[in-house]
Amino acid sequence: MNGQATSDDRLMLAWCAGDVHAFEQLYGRHKGPLYRFMRRQLGDAMLADELFQDVWQRVIAARGAWKPDAAFSTWLYRIAHNRLNDHWRALRHRPATPSDADARIEAIADPETPERTLSEFEQRRRLQCALAELPDEQREVVLLRLEQELTLEQIGEITGAGRETVKSRLRYAMDKLRARLSP
């Protein structure tokens, strides 16, 4: 074995024993060549990034099973090879993209328009302002009822008020909120 392979094996054994610094050295040594291999195999930088990360995740997951039977780099590239094969196999089983895919995508309405997002934000802001204007006892009852979904009895136990008082505070608060939020 050459010096780097032996060093890789020692680093891998150290990492298997819990030395995180050893993994950092292995990663630093092999990330560039492995990424270039993946990038050249796939021809797509984004896909190469994704599969590159998958390979390292598999290395991390399989570290306990690693044996110094072969050089670390051989083991690493075997994992990469298998991940590439999984990718190519999945592509063969995936149906082809329809020729009118772009037109289909454009025909789908996007509910997340900037106008709608702004409108929802504005509604939340108005609600927060209206809640802030309520008296403390009413705001507390509304928040416990609507956000925490507590019963009137549970709210009464928390606030120390009777059920009818809680009910009255809730009714007054809701009336004020409706009046404040109506267009």
N, CA and C atoms as a LAMMPS dump frame, in Angstrom:
ITEM: TIMESTEP
0
ITEM: NUMBER OF ATOMS
549
ITEM: BOX BOUNDS ff ff ff
-5.0000000000000000e+02 5.0000000000000000e+02
-5.0000000000000000e+02 5.0000000000000000e+02
-5.0000000000000000e+02 5.0000000000000000e+02
ITEM: ATOMS id mol type element x y z
1 1 1 N 0.834 -1.189 0
2 1 2 C 0 0 0
3 1 3 C 0.871 1.242 0
4 2 1 N 0.39 2.293 -0.674
5 2 2 C 1.178 3.518 -0.662
6 2 3 C 0.955 4.271 0.643
7 3 1 N 1.718 5.349 0.865
8 3 2 C 1.662 6.092 2.125
9 3 3 C 0.307 6.705 2.405
10 4 1 N -0.358 7.274 1.371
11 4 2 C -1.648 7.909 1.595
12 4 3 C -2.706 6.884 1.972
13 5 1 N -2.706 5.725 1.301
14 5 2 C -3.694 4.694 1.618
15 5 3 C -3.521 4.24 3.057
16 6 1 N -2.275 4.032 3.466
17 6 2 C -2.038 3.62 4.847
18 6 3 C -2.506 4.713 5.798
19 7 1 N -2.201 5.947 5.455
20 7 2 C -2.63 7.056 6.287
21 7 3 C -4.158 7.135 6.324
22 8 1 N -4.797 6.927 5.163
23 8 2 C -6.261 6.915 5.118
24 8 3 C -6.808 5.822 6.03
25 9 1 N -6.202 4.655 5.977
26 9 2 C -6.662 3.545 6.817
27 9 3 C -6.531 3.899 8.295
28 10 1 N -5.402 4.501 8.661
29 10 2 C -5.219 4.897 10.063
30 10 3 C -6.255 5.948 10.467
31 11 1 N -6.494 6.906 9.574
32 11 2 C -7.505 7.93 9.858
33 11 3 C -8.887 7.304 10.01
34 12 1 N -9.204 6.36 9.143
35 12 2 C -10.516 5.71 9.205
36 12 3 C -10.654 4.926 10.506
37 13 1 N -9.622 4.218 10.894
38 13 2 C -9.664 3.48 12.16
39 13 3 C -9.821 4.437 13.339
40 14 1 N -9.131 5.558 13.281
41 14 2 C -9.242 6.556 14.344
42 14 3 C -10.659 7.125 14.393
43 15 1 N -11.226 7.385 13.208
44 15 2 C -12.587 7.916 13.175
45 15 3 C -13.584 6.883 13.71
46 16 1 N -13.406 5.635 13.327
47 16 2 C -14.284 4.572 13.839
48 16 3 C -14.203 4.494 15.369
49 17 1 N -13.056 4.88 15.918
50 17 2 C -12.874 4.867 17.372
51 17 3 C -13.379 6.16 18.01
52 18 1 N -13.902 7.08 17.184
53 18 2 C -14.51 8.29 17.743
54 18 3 C -13.75 9.579 17.505
55 19 1 N -12.666 9.562 16.76
56 19 2 C -11.865 10.761 16.504
57 19 3 C -12.469 11.551 15.338
58 20 1 N -13.213 12.604 15.657
59 20 2 C -13.893 13.413 14.641
60 20 3 C -12.866 14.12 13.75
61 21 1 N -11.759 14.529 14.329
62 21 2 C -10.722 15.207 13.549
63 21 3 C -10.212 14.294 12.429
64 22 1 N -10.144 13.007 12.692
65 22 2 C -9.696 12.059 11.668
66 22 3 C -10.66 12.065 10.491
67 23 1 N -11.968 12.129 10.765
68 23 2 C -12.942 12.2 9.666
69 23 3 C -12.764 13.491 8.879
70 24 1 N -12.559 14.59 9.575
71 24 2 C -12.368 15.861 8.893
72 24 3 C -11.181 15.792 7.936
73 25 1 N -10.118 15.115 8.347
74 25 2 C -8.956 14.959 7.474
75 25 3 C -9.288 14.087 6.262
76 26 1 N -9.991 12.985 6.497
77 26 2 C -10.396 12.124 5.378
78 26 3 C -11.273 12.888 4.394
79 27 1 N -12.24 13.596 4.93
80 27 2 C -13.151 14.358 4.081
81 27 3 C -12.38 15.408 3.288
82 28 1 N -11.521 16.141 3.974
83 28 2 C -10.731 17.168 3.316
84 28 3 C -9.854 16.611 2.209
85 29 1 N -9.325 15.438 2.414
86 29 2 C -8.436 14.809 1.443
87 29 3 C -9.198 14.301 0.216
88 30 1 N -10.415 13.808 0.409
89 30 2 C -11.13 13.123 -0.684
90 30 3 C -12.298 13.897 -1.282
91 31 1 N -12.701 15.02 -0.665
92 31 2 C -13.895 15.711 -1.165
93 31 3 C -13.724 16.218 -2.594
94 32 1 N -12.593 16.83 -2.898
95 32 2 C -12.385 17.374 -4.25
96 32 3 C -12.384 16.302 -5.32
97 33 1 N -11.529 15.286 -5.174
98 33 2 C -11.518 14.237 -6.206
99 33 3 C -12.852 13.501 -6.338
100 34 1 N -13.512 13.233 -5.21
101 34 2 C -14.796 12.527 -5.273
102 34 3 C -15.846 13.399 -5.967
103 35 1 N -15.888 14.686 -5.615
104 35 2 C -16.869 15.561 -6.239
105 35 3 C -16.632 15.646 -7.75
106 36 1 N -15.373 15.796 -8.153
107 36 2 C -15.073 15.865 -9.589
108 36 3 C -15.511 14.583 -10.296
109 37 1 N -15.289 13.452 -9.65
110 37 2 C -15.734 12.17 -10.219
111 37 3 C -17.253 12.173 -10.404
112 38 1 N -17.973 12.568 -9.369
113 38 2 C -19.441 12.588 -9.434
114 38 3 C -19.9 13.582 -10.507
115 39 1 N -19.284 14.748 -10.552
116 39 2 C -19.678 15.791 -11.501
117 39 3 C -19.461 15.319 -12.937
118 40 1 N -18.344 14.656 -13.171
119 40 2 C -18.069 14.172 -14.533
120 40 3 C -18.986 13.024 -14.916
121 41 1 N -19.331 12.194 -13.97
122 41 2 C -20.231 11.078 -14.256
123 41 3 C -21.637 11.569 -14.577
124 42 1 N -22.082 12.597 -13.881
125 42 2 C -23.464 13.038 -14.007
126 42 3 C -23.666 14.182 -14.992
127 43 1 N -22.661 15.032 -15.144
128 43 2 C -22.805 16.163 -16.056
129 43 3 C -23.773 17.223 -15.572
130 44 1 N -24.13 17.197 -14.314
131 44 2 C -25.108 18.126 -13.751
132 44 3 C -24.629 18.495 -12.355
133 45 1 N -24.275 19.758 -12.167
134 45 2 C -23.69 20.185 -10.89
135 45 3 C -24.651 19.997 -9.714
136 46 1 N -25.914 20.332 -9.895
137 46 2 C -26.861 20.211 -8.778
138 46 3 C -27.064 18.748 -8.393
139 47 1 N -27.2 17.901 -9.376
140 47 2 C -27.362 16.479 -9.109
141 47 3 C -26.083 15.912 -8.494
142 48 1 N -24.939 16.358 -8.982
143 48 2 C -23.661 15.91 -8.417
144 48 3 C -23.564 16.315 -6.952
145 49 1 N -23.993 17.535 -6.617
146 49 2 C -23.988 17.98 -5.223
147 49 3 C -24.836 17.054 -4.354
148 50 1 N -26.021 16.742 -4.849
149 50 2 C -26.947 15.892 -4.091
150 50 3 C -26.372 14.496 -3.859
151 51 1 N -25.878 13.876 -4.919
152 51 2 C -25.357 12.518 -4.786
153 51 3 C -24.04 12.498 -4.012
154 52 1 N -23.24 13.557 -4.142
155 52 2 C -22.007 13.686 -3.367
156 52 3 C -22.33 13.659 -1.873
157 53 1 N -23.355 14.408 -1.484
158 53 2 C -23.772 14.41 -0.074
159 53 3 C -24.285 13.037 0.343
160 54 1 N -25.031 12.391 -0.527
161 54 2 C -25.524 11.041 -0.235
162 54 3 C -24.375 10.072 0.02
163 55 1 N -23.33 10.18 -0.79
164 55 2 C -22.18 9.279 -0.617
165 55 3 C -21.572 9.472 0.765
166 56 1 N -21.355 10.731 1.161
167 56 2 C -20.751 10.973 2.477
168 56 3 C -21.686 10.55 3.609
169 57 1 N -22.975 10.693 3.406
170 57 2 C -23.916 10.205 4.425
171 57 3 C -23.82 8.693 4.551
172 58 1 N -23.653 8.021 3.435
173 58 2 C -23.508 6.562 3.469
174 58 3 C -22.189 6.159 4.112
175 59 1 N -21.143 6.933 3.872
176 59 2 C -19.86 6.665 4.523
177 59 3 C -20.035 6.76 6.038
178 60 1 N -20.694 7.804 6.479
179 60 2 C -20.92 8.003 7.914
180 60 3 C -21.754 6.861 8.483
181 61 1 N -22.817 6.492 7.771
182 61 2 C -23.7 5.424 8.253
183 61 3 C -23.002 4.069 8.286
184 62 1 N -22.051 3.838 7.384
185 62 2 C -21.417 2.515 7.256
186 62 3 C -20.063 2.428 7.944
187 63 1 N -19.677 3.463 8.668
188 63 2 C -18.324 3.45 9.236
189 63 3 C -18.079 2.277 10.155
190 64 1 N -19.098 1.828 10.859
191 64 2 C -18.927 0.691 11.764
192 64 3 C -18.636 -0.61 11.032
193 65 1 N -19.031 -0.691 9.774
194 65 2 C -18.833 -1.914 8.999
195 65 3 C -17.521 -1.89 8.211
196 66 1 N -16.818 -0.769 8.241
197 66 2 C -15.589 -0.657 7.46
198 66 3 C -14.498 -1.55 8.036
199 67 1 N -13.837 -2.255 7.154
200 67 2 C -12.693 -3.107 7.512
201 67 3 C -11.523 -2.699 6.63
202 68 1 N -10.324 -2.696 7.159
203 68 2 C -9.174 -2.279 6.347
204 68 3 C -8.726 -3.346 5.346
205 69 1 N -9.701 -4.079 4.759
206 69 2 C -9.378 -5.097 3.752
207 69 3 C -8.912 -4.457 2.452
208 70 1 N -9.477 -3.303 2.125
209 70 2 C -9.105 -2.571 0.917
210 70 3 C -8.805 -1.139 1.33
211 71 1 N -8.186 -0.393 0.469
212 71 2 C -7.87 0.998 0.773
213 71 3 C -9.167 1.782 1
214 72 1 N -9.092 2.781 1.853
215 72 2 C -10.255 3.619 2.127
216 72 3 C -10.806 4.201 0.83
217 73 1 N -9.916 4.696 -0.043
218 73 2 C -10.384 5.312 -1.293
219 73 3 C -11.142 4.304 -2.15
220 74 1 N -10.73 3.056 -2.133
221 74 2 C -11.449 2.02 -2.888
222 74 3 C -12.855 1.854 -2.325
223 75 1 N -12.947 1.806 -1.012
224 75 2 C -14.237 1.672 -0.336
225 75 3 C -15.12 2.883 -0.637
226 76 1 N -14.548 4.084 -0.551
227 76 2 C -15.287 5.326 -0.808
228 76 3 C -15.839 5.345 -2.234
229 77 1 N -15 5.024 -3.206
230 77 2 C -15.449 5.061 -4.597
231 77 3 C -16.403 3.917 -4.918
232 78 1 N -16.341 2.844 -4.163
233 78 2 C -17.324 1.766 -4.329
234 78 3 C -18.703 2.258 -3.884
235 79 1 N -18.732 3 -2.792
236 79 2 C -19.997 3.597 -2.331
237 79 3 C -20.515 4.571 -3.386
238 80 1 N -19.625 5.396 -3.935
239 80 2 C -20.025 6.351 -4.978
240 80 3 C -20.544 5.615 -6.211
241 81 1 N -19.844 4.564 -6.607
242 81 2 C -20.257 3.752 -7.752
243 81 3 C -21.664 3.182 -7.523
244 82 1 N -21.89 2.634 -6.349
245 82 2 C -23.209 2.065 -6.038
246 82 3 C -24.29 3.145 -6.024
247 83 1 N -23.959 4.331 -5.52
248 83 2 C -24.953 5.412 -5.493
249 83 3 C -25.277 5.856 -6.921
250 84 1 N -24.281 5.934 -7.761
251 84 2 C -24.526 6.27 -9.171
252 84 3 C -25.392 5.208 -9.842
253 85 1 N -25.103 3.94 -9.58
254 85 2 C -25.927 2.868 -10.154
255 85 3 C -27.37 2.973 -9.688
256 86 1 N -27.581 3.286 -8.402
257 86 2 C -28.945 3.479 -7.9
258 86 3 C -29.637 4.596 -8.673
259 87 1 N -28.905 5.667 -8.913
260 87 2 C -29.464 6.804 -9.645
261 87 3 C -29.848 6.399 -11.071
262 88 1 N -28.943 5.75 -11.771
263 88 2 C -29.229 5.364 -13.157
264 88 3 C -30.372 4.354 -13.218
265 89 1 N -30.414 3.436 -12.275
266 89 2 C -31.486 2.442 -12.238
267 89 3 C -32.839 3.131 -12.018
268 90 1 N -32.878 4.09 -11.123
269 90 2 C -34.126 4.818 -10.857
270 90 3 C -34.588 5.578 -12.094
271 91 1 N -33.644 6.123 -12.845
272 91 2 C -34.017 6.842 -14.076
273 91 3 C -34.676 5.925 -15.096
274 92 1 N -34.197 4.699 -15.175
275 92 2 C -34.784 3.751 -16.148
276 92 3 C -36.224 3.405 -15.785
277 93 1 N -36.549 3.445 -14.511
278 93 2 C -37.896 3.073 -14.071
279 93 3 C -38.839 4.265 -13.982
280 94 1 N -38.309 5.443 -14.165
281 94 2 C -39.11 6.65 -14.114
282 94 3 C -39.729 6.877 -15.486
283 95 1 N -41.017 7.18 -15.549
284 95 2 C -41.613 7.448 -16.858
285 95 3 C -41.008 8.715 -17.47
286 96 1 N -41.007 8.765 -18.772
287 96 2 C -40.459 9.922 -19.485
288 96 3 C -41.325 11.148 -19.202
289 97 1 N -40.697 12.288 -19.232
290 97 2 C -41.408 13.541 -19.041
291 97 3 C -42.289 13.784 -20.255
292 98 1 N -43.57 14.102 -20.052
293 98 2 C -44.444 14.352 -21.197
294 98 3 C -43.93 15.545 -22.004
295 99 1 N -44.169 15.52 -23.281
296 99 2 C -43.688 16.595 -24.159
297 99 3 C -44.349 17.927 -23.822
298 100 1 N -45.539 17.892 -23.245
299 100 2 C -46.235 19.13 -22.906
300 100 3 C -46.102 19.471 -21.414
301 101 1 N -45.052 19.003 -20.78
302 101 2 C -44.877 19.209 -19.337
303 101 3 C -44.841 20.688 -18.969
304 102 1 N -44.117 21.489 -19.748
305 102 2 C -44.031 22.921 -19.441
306 102 3 C -45.405 23.575 -19.501
307 103 1 N -46.185 23.23 -20.51
308 103 2 C -47.528 23.802 -20.642
309 103 3 C -48.413 23.369 -19.477
310 104 1 N -48.271 22.112 -19.055
311 104 2 C -49.058 21.629 -17.907
312 104 3 C -48.702 22.39 -16.638
313 105 1 N -47.43 22.612 -16.433
314 105 2 C -46.99 23.318 -15.227
315 105 3 C -47.493 24.749 -15.239
316 106 1 N -47.415 25.396 -16.384
317 106 2 C -47.896 26.773 -16.483
318 106 3 C -49.402 26.868 -16.26
319 107 1 N -50.142 25.816 -16.578
320 107 2 C -51.601 25.827 -16.426
321 107 3 C -52.031 25.676 -14.968
322 108 1 N -51.116 25.228 -14.119
323 108 2 C -51.451 25.064 -12.7
324 108 3 C -51.437 26.429 -12.042
325 109 1 N -52.535 26.762 -11.401
326 109 2 C -52.617 28.051 -10.715
327 109 3 C -51.713 28.019 -9.488
328 110 1 N -50.991 29.093 -9.289
329 110 2 C -50.105 29.208 -8.126
330 110 3 C -50.801 30.057 -7.077
331 111 1 N -51.27 29.42 -5.995
332 111 2 C -51.982 30.189 -4.976
333 111 3 C -51.049 31.094 -4.175
334 112 1 N -49.759 30.873 -4.261
335 112 2 C -48.814 31.651 -3.479
336 112 3 C -48.281 32.836 -4.283
337 113 1 N -49.157 33.716 -4.674
338 113 2 C -48.73 34.909 -5.401
339 113 3 C -48.23 35.938 -4.389
340 114 1 N -47.402 36.862 -4.813
341 114 2 C -46.938 37.896 -3.88
342 114 3 C -48.098 38.707 -3.303
343 115 1 N -49.105 38.942 -4.116
344 115 2 C -50.252 39.713 -3.637
345 115 3 C -50.976 38.968 -2.517
346 116 1 N -51.164 37.661 -2.727
347 116 2 C -51.866 36.878 -1.712
348 116 3 C -51.038 36.79 -0.433
349 117 1 N -49.743 36.581 -0.581
350 117 2 C -48.869 36.513 0.585
351 117 3 C -48.928 37.825 1.352
352 118 1 N -48.88 38.94 0.64
353 118 2 C -48.961 40.242 1.284
354 118 3 C -50.307 40.415 1.961
355 119 1 N -51.368 39.985 1.3
356 119 2 C -52.7 40.1 1.871
357 119 3 C -52.814 39.291 3.161
358 120 1 N -52.279 38.068 3.155
359 120 2 C -52.322 37.235 4.368
360 120 3 C -51.488 37.865 5.485
361 121 1 N -50.346 38.424 5.121
362 121 2 C -49.505 39.099 6.103
363 121 3 C -50.253 40.283 6.702
364 122 1 N -50.902 41.055 5.828
365 122 2 C -51.661 42.216 6.287
366 122 3 C -52.8 41.789 7.211
367 123 1 N -53.479 40.684 6.904
368 123 2 C -54.55 40.189 7.767
369 123 3 C -54.005 39.784 9.132
370 124 1 N -52.861 39.087 9.14
371 124 2 C -52.254 38.695 10.424
372 124 3 C -51.849 39.931 11.226
373 125 1 N -51.304 40.927 10.532
374 125 2 C -50.89 42.155 11.209
375 125 3 C -52.103 42.873 11.806
376 126 1 N -53.177 42.951 11.049
377 126 2 C -54.392 43.596 11.556
378 126 3 C -54.942 42.85 12.763
379 127 1 N -54.916 41.512 12.702
380 127 2 C -55.392 40.716 13.841
381 127 3 C -54.52 40.96 15.072
382 128 1 N -53.204 41.003 14.892
383 128 2 C -52.309 41.251 16.022
384 128 3 C -52.578 42.623 16.644
385 129 1 N -52.807 43.611 15.808
386 129 2 C -53.114 44.954 16.308
387 129 3 C -54.439 44.963 17.065
388 130 1 N -55.438 44.282 16.506
389 130 2 C -56.751 44.225 17.161
390 130 3 C -56.652 43.485 18.496
391 131 1 N -55.902 42.418 18.541
392 131 2 C -55.712 41.689 19.804
393 131 3 C -55.009 42.568 20.838
394 132 1 N -54.039 43.344 20.398
395 132 2 C -53.296 44.21 21.32
396 132 3 C -54.192 45.279 21.931
397 133 1 N -55.264 45.667 21.223
398 133 2 C -56.176 46.696 21.724
399 133 3 C -57.171 46.157 22.755
400 134 1 N -57.321 44.852 22.859
401 134 2 C -58.264 44.276 23.822
402 134 3 C -57.756 44.461 25.249
403 135 1 N -58.674 44.561 26.201
404 135 2 C -58.245 44.548 27.604
405 135 3 C -57.541 43.213 27.908
406 136 1 N -56.612 43.243 28.844
407 136 2 C -55.793 42.076 29.154
408 136 3 C -56.621 40.816 29.406
409 137 1 N -57.7 40.926 30.202
410 137 2 C -58.502 39.742 30.542
411 137 3 C -59.158 39.142 29.303
412 138 1 N -59.626 40.006 28.407
413 138 2 C -60.279 39.522 27.188
414 138 3 C -59.254 38.906 26.232
415 139 1 N -58.101 39.552 26.074
416 139 2 C -57.057 39.012 25.191
417 139 3 C -56.598 37.641 25.685
418 140 1 N -56.424 37.498 26.982
419 140 2 C -55.98 36.219 27.549
420 140 3 C -57.001 35.12 27.253
421 141 1 N -58.268 35.408 27.439
422 141 2 C -59.316 34.421 27.206
423 141 3 C -59.37 34.029 25.725
424 142 1 N -59.272 35.022 24.839
425 142 2 C -59.31 34.735 23.396
426 142 3 C -58.131 33.851 23.004
427 143 1 N -56.947 34.192 23.464
428 143 2 C -55.767 33.42 23.085
429 143 3 C -55.824 31.994 23.645
430 144 1 N -56.286 31.85 24.878
431 144 2 C -56.387 30.505 25.444
432 144 3 C -57.429 29.672 24.71
433 145 1 N -58.493 30.31 24.292
434 145 2 C -59.562 29.578 23.6
435 145 3 C -59.186 29.246 22.154
436 146 1 N -58.713 30.24 21.418
437 146 2 C -58.476 30.047 19.996
438 146 3 C -57.126 29.397 19.681
439 147 1 N -56.087 29.819 20.383
440 147 2 C -54.768 29.263 20.071
441 147 3 C -54.489 27.959 20.814
442 148 1 N -54.916 27.889 22.068
443 148 2 C -54.645 26.677 22.849
444 148 3 C -55.804 25.692 22.826
445 149 1 N -56.953 26.139 22.28
446 149 2 C -58.153 25.318 22.155
447 149 3 C -58.614 24.738 23.495
448 150 1 N -58.523 25.571 24.527
449 150 2 C -58.964 25.138 25.855
450 150 3 C -60.462 25.366 26.006
451 151 1 N -61.08 24.579 26.867
452 151 2 C -62.516 24.738 27.147
453 151 3 C -62.712 25.932 28.075
454 152 1 N -63.942 26.38 28.176
455 152 2 C -64.245 27.489 29.083
456 152 3 C -63.882 27.124 30.519
457 153 1 N -64.124 25.886 30.899
458 153 2 C -63.8 25.435 32.251
459 153 3 C -62.287 25.469 32.499
460 154 1 N -61.517 25.022 31.513
461 154 2 C -60.056 25.035 31.661
462 154 3 C -59.539 26.464 31.753
463 155 1 N -60.102 27.358 30.95
464 155 2 C -59.69 28.765 30.999
465 155 3 C -60.035 29.349 32.364
466 156 1 N -61.198 28.977 32.87
467 156 2 C -61.588 29.446 34.196
468 156 3 C -60.611 28.992 35.279
469 157 1 N -60.158 27.744 35.173
470 157 2 C -59.191 27.243 36.153
471 157 3 C -57.877 28.012 36.065
472 158 1 N -57.465 28.334 34.86
473 158 2 C -56.199 29.046 34.663
474 158 3 C -56.297 30.481 35.154
475 159 1 N -57.405 31.159 34.811
476 159 2 C -57.534 32.587 35.122
477 159 3 C -58.137 32.852 36.501
478 160 1 N -58.744 31.834 37.087
479 160 2 C -59.387 32.023 38.388
480 160 3 C -60.758 32.67 38.27
481 161 1 N -61.302 32.722 37.058
482 161 2 C -62.63 33.303 36.837
483 161 3 C -63.638 32.179 36.646
484 162 1 N -64.886 32.47 36.93
485 162 2 C -65.939 31.491 36.739
486 162 3 C -66.231 31.271 35.261
487 163 1 N -66.896 30.164 34.968
488 163 2 C -67.217 29.805 33.583
489 163 3 C -67.999 30.907 32.883
490 164 1 N -69.01 31.487 33.558
491 164 2 C -69.831 32.527 32.941
492 164 3 C -69.03 33.8 32.696
493 165 1 N -68.095 34.101 33.573
494 165 2 C -67.238 35.279 33.383
495 165 3 C -66.342 35.069 32.168
496 166 1 N -65.786 33.869 32.061
497 166 2 C -64.939 33.539 30.916
498 166 3 C -65.753 33.655 29.635
499 167 1 N -66.956 33.117 29.667
500 167 2 C -67.829 33.151 28.494
501 167 3 C -68.138 34.594 28.104
502 168 1 N -68.413 35.431 29.073
503 168 2 C -68.724 36.835 28.825
504 168 3 C -67.503 37.563 28.249
505 169 1 N -66.321 37.344 28.839
506 169 2 C -65.097 37.981 28.331
507 169 3 C -64.832 37.55 26.889
508 170 1 N -65.059 36.292 26.612
509 170 2 C -64.831 35.778 25.266
510 170 3 C -65.801 36.415 24.278
511 171 1 N -67.062 36.519 24.666
512 171 2 C -68.072 37.115 23.78
513 171 3 C -67.749 38.584 23.501
514 172 1 N -67.425 39.361 24.552
515 172 2 C -67.083 40.77 24.353
516 172 3 C -65.837 40.919 23.481
517 173 1 N -64.837 40.075 23.71
518 173 2 C -63.6 40.148 22.93
519 173 3 C -63.867 39.844 21.461
520 174 1 N -64.656 38.804 21.202
521 174 2 C -64.952 38.435 19.817
522 174 3 C -65.753 39.535 19.118
523 175 1 N -66.682 40.166 19.829
524 175 2 C -67.446 41.274 19.239
525 175 3 C -66.507 42.421 18.863
526 176 1 N -65.568 42.755 19.752
527 176 2 C -64.618 43.838 19.47
528 176 3 C -63.718 43.477 18.281
529 177 1 N -63.279 42.223 18.22
530 177 2 C -62.42 41.803 17.109
531 177 3 C -63.169 41.867 15.777
532 178 1 N -64.413 41.387 15.77
533 178 2 C -65.208 41.433 14.543
534 178 3 C -65.387 42.874 14.078
535 179 1 N -65.713 43.758 15.019
536 179 2 C -65.93 45.17 14.651
537 179 3 C -64.633 45.772 14.111
538 180 1 N -63.531 45.466 14.76
539 180 2 C -62.225 46.055 14.357
540 180 3 C -61.755 45.499 13.016
541 181 1 N -62.051 44.24 12.733
542 181 2 C -61.516 43.591 11.523
543 181 3 C -62.468 43.628 10.342
544 182 1 N -63.717 44.059 10.548
545 182 2 C -64.644 44.085 9.414
546 182 3 C -64.221 45.198 8.457
547 183 1 N -64.415 44.972 7.139
548 183 2 C -63.961 45.959 6.143
549 183 3 C -64.718 47.258 6.189
